[in-house]
Amino acid sequence: MGVNLTFQFAYYVSFNNSKTFPVLKRTTAIGICNFTARLFTMLAPVVAELDRPIPIIMVIVITLIALITSFTFPSDKKPEKREIDFMDK
């Protein structure tokens, strides 16, 4: 249920916040995400049949990759303007 809610939230944010996915790249990004999700869905029964600790380790690794990737999204914070002093060079 949590994964489904997270997916729905990320999907709606991609259409409401143009900083997360710019308008011109939004369709490609959603298509790639859909393709990847469908690929993992097809492989899920195969992974479920593996020996005991391997399926949960794979879930943890995929979740960690998603967590690390989420830190690369742009933020709403505006970057600080720094004055460059050309005399320092």
VMD Tcl script that builds the backbone (N, CA, C; Angstrom):
set m [mol new atoms 267]
animate dup $m
set s [atomselect $m all]
$s set {name element resname resid chain x y z} {
  {N N MET 1 A 0.816 -1.184 0.000}
  {CA C MET 1 A 0.000 0.000 0.000}
  {C C MET 1 A 0.868 1.259 0.000}
  {N N GLY 2 A 1.977 1.218 0.760}
  {CA C GLY 2 A 2.876 2.371 0.808}
  {C C GLY 2 A 3.550 2.629 -0.524}
  {N N VAL 3 A 3.947 1.572 -1.211}
  {CA C VAL 3 A 4.583 1.727 -2.523}
  {C C VAL 3 A 3.592 2.316 -3.515}
  {N N ASN 4 A 2.337 1.859 -3.461}
  {CA C ASN 4 A 1.319 2.374 -4.360}
  {C C ASN 4 A 1.065 3.858 -4.100}
  {N N LEU 5 A 0.972 4.244 -2.838}
  {CA C LEU 5 A 0.763 5.657 -2.505}
  {C C LEU 5 A 1.953 6.509 -2.943}
  {N N THR 6 A 3.158 5.996 -2.765}
  {CA C THR 6 A 4.349 6.729 -3.194}
  {C C THR 6 A 4.365 6.907 -4.700}
  {N N PHE 7 A 3.997 5.858 -5.426}
  {CA C PHE 7 A 3.939 5.958 -6.882}
  {C C PHE 7 A 2.921 7.005 -7.316}
  {N N GLN 8 A 1.739 6.963 -6.708}
  {CA C GLN 8 A 0.700 7.929 -7.069}
  {C C GLN 8 A 1.150 9.352 -6.772}
  {N N PHE 9 A 1.785 9.553 -5.633}
  {CA C PHE 9 A 2.268 10.883 -5.274}
  {C C PHE 9 A 3.319 11.371 -6.269}
  {N N ALA 10 A 4.282 10.516 -6.598}
  {CA C ALA 10 A 5.326 10.907 -7.557}
  {C C ALA 10 A 4.734 11.174 -8.939}
  {N N TYR 11 A 3.730 10.405 -9.314}
  {CA C TYR 11 A 3.086 10.589 -10.623}
  {C C TYR 11 A 2.372 11.930 -10.679}
  {N N TYR 12 A 1.643 12.273 -9.621}
  {CA C TYR 12 A 0.922 13.553 -9.603}
  {C C TYR 12 A 1.870 14.731 -9.506}
  {N N VAL 13 A 2.948 14.587 -8.766}
  {CA C VAL 13 A 3.936 15.669 -8.666}
  {C C VAL 13 A 4.579 15.925 -10.020}
  {N N SER 14 A 4.791 14.866 -10.794}
  {CA C SER 14 A 5.434 15.052 -12.095}
  {C C SER 14 A 4.579 15.902 -13.029}
  {N N PHE 15 A 3.285 15.921 -12.814}
  {CA C PHE 15 A 2.417 16.752 -13.652}
  {C C PHE 15 A 2.142 18.117 -13.044}
  {N N ASN 16 A 2.302 18.260 -11.755}
  {CA C ASN 16 A 2.001 19.528 -11.093}
  {C C ASN 16 A 3.211 20.413 -10.895}
  {N N ASN 17 A 4.383 19.838 -10.792}
  {CA C ASN 17 A 5.592 20.603 -10.527}
  {C C ASN 17 A 6.513 20.493 -11.736}
  {N N SER 18 A 6.659 21.575 -12.476}
  {CA C SER 18 A 7.468 21.508 -13.692}
  {C C SER 18 A 8.963 21.466 -13.397}
  {N N LYS 19 A 9.371 21.697 -12.133}
  {CA C LYS 19 A 10.791 21.592 -11.799}
  {C C LYS 19 A 11.225 20.133 -11.697}
  {N N THR 20 A 10.334 19.263 -11.221}
  {CA C THR 20 A 10.696 17.856 -11.080}
  {C C THR 20 A 10.911 17.214 -12.436}
  {N N PHE 21 A 9.928 17.367 -13.330}
  {CA C PHE 21 A 10.052 16.886 -14.692}
  {C C PHE 21 A 9.657 18.028 -15.615}
  {N N PRO 22 A 10.611 18.617 -16.316}
  {CA C PRO 22 A 10.248 19.692 -17.259}
  {C C PRO 22 A 9.249 19.187 -18.297}
  {N N VAL 23 A 8.451 20.095 -18.792}
  {CA C VAL 23 A 7.353 19.739 -19.690}
  {C C VAL 23 A 7.849 18.952 -20.903}
  {N N LEU 24 A 8.961 19.338 -21.481}
  {CA C LEU 24 A 9.453 18.685 -22.695}
  {C C LEU 24 A 9.993 17.278 -22.438}
  {N N LYS 25 A 10.406 17.004 -21.216}
  {CA C LYS 25 A 10.989 15.690 -20.907}
  {C C LYS 25 A 10.041 14.800 -20.118}
  {N N ARG 26 A 8.876 15.308 -19.778}
  {CA C ARG 26 A 7.947 14.579 -18.916}
  {C C ARG 26 A 7.473 13.273 -19.531}
  {N N THR 27 A 7.097 13.286 -20.783}
  {CA C THR 27 A 6.570 12.083 -21.430}
  {C C THR 27 A 7.621 10.986 -21.500}
  {N N THR 28 A 8.844 11.367 -21.846}
  {CA C THR 28 A 9.919 10.380 -21.912}
  {C C THR 28 A 10.212 9.792 -20.539}
  {N N ALA 29 A 10.235 10.631 -19.516}
  {CA C ALA 29 A 10.524 10.158 -18.159}
  {C C ALA 29 A 9.441 9.207 -17.670}
  {N N ILE 30 A 8.179 9.552 -17.883}
  {CA C ILE 30 A 7.084 8.676 -17.460}
  {C C ILE 30 A 7.113 7.369 -18.253}
  {N N GLY 31 A 7.442 7.429 -19.543}
  {CA C GLY 31 A 7.541 6.217 -20.355}
  {C C GLY 31 A 8.641 5.290 -19.879}
  {N N ILE 32 A 9.788 5.841 -19.553}
  {CA C ILE 32 A 10.898 5.026 -19.047}
  {C C ILE 32 A 10.529 4.397 -17.713}
  {N N CYS 33 A 9.891 5.173 -16.840}
  {CA C CYS 33 A 9.468 4.635 -15.539}
  {C C CYS 33 A 8.441 3.519 -15.713}
  {N N ASN 34 A 7.489 3.695 -16.627}
  {CA C ASN 34 A 6.492 2.655 -16.887}
  {C C ASN 34 A 7.137 1.391 -17.442}
  {N N PHE 35 A 8.068 1.555 -18.379}
  {CA C PHE 35 A 8.760 0.400 -18.951}
  {C C PHE 35 A 9.523 -0.365 -17.875}
  {N N THR 36 A 10.242 0.363 -17.023}
  {CA C THR 36 A 11.007 -0.272 -15.951}
  {C C THR 36 A 10.085 -0.984 -14.965}
  {N N ALA 37 A 8.979 -0.349 -14.624}
  {CA C ALA 37 A 8.031 -0.968 -13.689}
  {C C ALA 37 A 7.442 -2.247 -14.276}
  {N N ARG 38 A 7.090 -2.231 -15.548}
  {CA C ARG 38 A 6.527 -3.427 -16.184}
  {C C ARG 38 A 7.568 -4.545 -16.276}
  {N N LEU 39 A 8.827 -4.181 -16.518}
  {CA C LEU 39 A 9.894 -5.177 -16.579}
  {C C LEU 39 A 10.082 -5.855 -15.222}
  {N N PHE 40 A 10.127 -5.046 -14.155}
  {CA C PHE 40 A 10.268 -5.625 -12.820}
  {C C PHE 40 A 9.040 -6.438 -12.430}
  {N N THR 41 A 7.868 -6.054 -12.907}
  {CA C THR 41 A 6.652 -6.817 -12.616}
  {C C THR 41 A 6.717 -8.186 -13.279}
  {N N MET 42 A 7.258 -8.259 -14.488}
  {CA C MET 42 A 7.388 -9.557 -15.160}
  {C C MET 42 A 8.419 -10.439 -14.466}
  {N N LEU 43 A 9.446 -9.839 -13.881}
  {CA C LEU 43 A 10.494 -10.620 -13.223}
  {C C LEU 43 A 10.154 -10.986 -11.780}
  {N N ALA 44 A 9.109 -10.398 -11.207}
  {CA C ALA 44 A 8.765 -10.633 -9.803}
  {C C ALA 44 A 8.497 -12.106 -9.471}
  {N N PRO 45 A 7.749 -12.858 -10.279}
  {CA C PRO 45 A 7.539 -14.271 -9.938}
  {C C PRO 45 A 8.835 -15.078 -9.939}
  {N N VAL 46 A 9.751 -14.737 -10.819}
  {CA C VAL 46 A 11.033 -15.453 -10.870}
  {C C VAL 46 A 11.841 -15.168 -9.604}
  {N N VAL 47 A 11.869 -13.916 -9.193}
  {CA C VAL 47 A 12.615 -13.537 -7.988}
  {C C VAL 47 A 11.970 -14.150 -6.747}
  {N N ALA 48 A 10.644 -14.240 -6.710}
  {CA C ALA 48 A 9.941 -14.801 -5.559}
  {C C ALA 48 A 10.276 -16.281 -5.347}
  {N N GLU 49 A 10.661 -16.971 -6.388}
  {CA C GLU 49 A 10.982 -18.393 -6.279}
  {C C GLU 49 A 12.433 -18.650 -5.865}
  {N N LEU 50 A 13.248 -17.632 -5.736}
  {CA C LEU 50 A 14.640 -17.812 -5.317}
  {C C LEU 50 A 14.703 -18.182 -3.836}
  {N N ASP 51 A 15.898 -18.623 -3.393}
  {CA C ASP 51 A 16.067 -19.015 -1.992}
  {C C ASP 51 A 15.766 -17.849 -1.058}
  {N N ARG 52 A 15.543 -18.147 0.195}
  {CA C ARG 52 A 14.934 -17.264 1.193}
  {C C ARG 52 A 15.484 -15.833 1.295}
  {N N PRO 53 A 16.753 -15.549 1.524}
  {CA C PRO 53 A 17.102 -14.137 1.767}
  {C C PRO 53 A 17.250 -13.297 0.498}
  {N N ILE 54 A 17.348 -13.919 -0.661}
  {CA C ILE 54 A 17.634 -13.175 -1.887}
  {C C ILE 54 A 16.502 -12.231 -2.289}
  {N N PRO 55 A 15.219 -12.626 -2.247}
  {CA C PRO 55 A 14.168 -11.673 -2.655}
  {C C PRO 55 A 14.118 -10.404 -1.809}
  {N N ILE 56 A 14.249 -10.526 -0.485}
  {CA C ILE 56 A 14.178 -9.339 0.364}
  {C C ILE 56 A 15.416 -8.467 0.190}
  {N N ILE 57 A 16.560 -9.076 -0.078}
  {CA C ILE 57 A 17.769 -8.296 -0.347}
  {C C ILE 57 A 17.596 -7.493 -1.633}
  {N N MET 58 A 16.979 -8.104 -2.642}
  {CA C MET 58 A 16.743 -7.382 -3.894}
  {C C MET 58 A 15.774 -6.223 -3.691}
  {N N VAL 59 A 14.746 -6.414 -2.871}
  {CA C VAL 59 A 13.804 -5.334 -2.579}
  {C C VAL 59 A 14.514 -4.191 -1.864}
  {N N ILE 60 A 15.364 -4.519 -0.908}
  {CA C ILE 60 A 16.102 -3.497 -0.162}
  {C C ILE 60 A 17.037 -2.724 -1.089}
  {N N VAL 61 A 17.742 -3.425 -1.970}
  {CA C VAL 61 A 18.678 -2.762 -2.889}
  {C C VAL 61 A 17.926 -1.825 -3.844}
  {N N ILE 62 A 16.812 -2.286 -4.397}
  {CA C ILE 62 A 16.042 -1.446 -5.319}
  {C C ILE 62 A 15.481 -0.228 -4.589}
  {N N THR 63 A 15.028 -0.423 -3.351}
  {CA C THR 63 A 14.513 0.696 -2.566}
  {C C THR 63 A 15.614 1.699 -2.255}
  {N N LEU 64 A 16.804 1.228 -1.929}
  {CA C LEU 64 A 17.922 2.140 -1.669}
  {C C LEU 64 A 18.329 2.917 -2.919}
  {N N ILE 65 A 18.306 2.255 -4.070}
  {CA C ILE 65 A 18.613 2.955 -5.325}
  {C C ILE 65 A 17.583 4.054 -5.572}
  {N N ALA 66 A 16.307 3.755 -5.325}
  {CA C ALA 66 A 15.254 4.768 -5.493}
  {C C ALA 66 A 15.436 5.918 -4.509}
  {N N LEU 67 A 15.840 5.615 -3.283}
  {CA C LEU 67 A 16.063 6.662 -2.287}
  {C C LEU 67 A 17.215 7.572 -2.692}
  {N N ILE 68 A 18.302 6.980 -3.136}
  {CA C ILE 68 A 19.465 7.776 -3.554}
  {C C ILE 68 A 19.124 8.610 -4.784}
  {N N THR 69 A 18.361 8.038 -5.700}
  {CA C THR 69 A 17.964 8.776 -6.896}
  {C C THR 69 A 17.067 9.952 -6.551}
  {N N SER 70 A 16.244 9.808 -5.528}
  {CA C SER 70 A 15.326 10.893 -5.166}
  {C C SER 70 A 16.063 12.138 -4.685}
  {N N PHE 71 A 17.277 11.981 -4.209}
  {CA C PHE 71 A 18.053 13.145 -3.773}
  {C C PHE 71 A 18.586 13.960 -4.947}
  {N N THR 72 A 18.491 13.435 -6.154}
  {CA C THR 72 A 18.974 14.175 -7.316}
  {C C THR 72 A 17.907 15.070 -7.921}
  {N N PHE 73 A 16.655 14.985 -7.419}
  {CA C PHE 73 A 15.597 15.856 -7.929}
  {C C PHE 73 A 15.894 17.298 -7.544}
  {N N PRO 74 A 15.545 18.241 -8.395}
  {CA C PRO 74 A 15.778 19.651 -8.060}
  {C C PRO 74 A 14.888 20.087 -6.900}
  {N N SER 75 A 15.386 21.021 -6.132}
  {CA C SER 75 A 14.619 21.514 -4.992}
  {C C SER 75 A 14.021 22.876 -5.316}
  {N N ASP 76 A 13.123 23.318 -4.462}
  {CA C ASP 76 A 12.495 24.619 -4.649}
  {C C ASP 76 A 13.374 25.762 -4.148}
  {N N LYS 77 A 14.442 25.431 -3.456}
  {CA C LYS 77 A 15.324 26.471 -2.937}
  {C C LYS 77 A 16.045 27.170 -4.075}
  {N N LYS 78 A 16.099 28.464 -3.985}
  {CA C LYS 78 A 16.819 29.215 -4.999}
  {C C LYS 78 A 18.294 29.270 -4.607}
  {N N PRO 79 A 19.189 29.049 -5.557}
  {CA C PRO 79 A 20.611 29.075 -5.221}
  {C C PRO 79 A 21.043 30.481 -4.803}
  {N N GLU 80 A 21.997 30.493 -3.903}
  {CA C GLU 80 A 22.506 31.783 -3.441}
  {C C GLU 80 A 23.305 32.458 -4.545}
  {N N LYS 81 A 23.133 33.750 -4.644}
  {CA C LYS 81 A 23.933 34.500 -5.601}
  {C C LYS 81 A 25.253 34.854 -4.935}
  {N N ARG 82 A 26.314 34.447 -5.566}
  {CA C ARG 82 A 27.635 34.752 -5.022}
  {C C ARG 82 A 28.304 35.751 -5.937}
  {N N GLU 83 A 28.877 36.722 -5.314}
  {CA C GLU 83 A 29.620 37.693 -6.091}
  {C C GLU 83 A 31.015 37.139 -6.343}
  {N N ILE 84 A 31.447 37.234 -7.562}
  {CA C ILE 84 A 32.759 36.702 -7.926}
  {C C ILE 84 A 33.720 37.879 -7.983}
  {N N ASP 85 A 34.768 37.738 -7.231}
  {CA C ASP 85 A 35.774 38.776 -7.216}
  {C C ASP 85 A 36.902 38.305 -8.126}
  {N N PHE 86 A 37.057 38.979 -9.250}
  {CA C PHE 86 A 38.066 38.552 -10.217}
  {C C PHE 86 A 39.476 38.868 -9.753}
  {N N MET 87 A 39.611 39.658 -8.731}
  {CA C MET 87 A 40.937 40.002 -8.222}
  {C C MET 87 A 41.542 38.858 -7.411}
  {N N ASP 88 A 40.696 37.896 -6.958}
  {CA C ASP 88 A 41.191 36.785 -6.167}
  {C C ASP 88 A 41.935 35.758 -7.002}
  {N N LYS 89 A 41.761 35.778 -8.285}
  {CA C LYS 89 A 42.389 34.738 -9.124}
  {C C LYS 89 A 43.813 35.028 -9.393}
}
mol reanalyze $m
mol bondsrecalc $m
mol representation Tube
mol addrep $m
